[in-house]
Amino acid sequence: MNNPNSVPIQEREQSEMPLAAKVIYHVVAKSADTLQTDLEAAVSHATRVADRNRHGVLITRHTATLFTVTPTAGVPHRQTREHDQWLRNPVRTVSPNQP
């Protein structure tokens, strides 16, 4: 990643998590141009860890610019799944008597 706008992938140990989920890659998008490249790099790293444990990879969007990529037993081996936790348009319930 020689792009000056690119943020290096950060690896963080999570001692309270099971062994298979101890590696979490954080991807912070500095621009739309680098997001795909940075996510692909994180998935590549996570896939190597996941394969050693016969797990899959979970990509989670937390905000428009923050993603995590995690090897996990919750995803079948050799599969990658995406999860979107970013609530962009919350649903608002309005009763008929309220404006």
ABEGO torsion letter per residue (X at the ends): XABAABBBBBBBBBAABBAAAABBBBBBBABAAAAAAAAAAAAAAAAAAAAAAGBBBBBBBABAABBBBBBBAABBBGBBBBBBABBABBBBBBBAABX
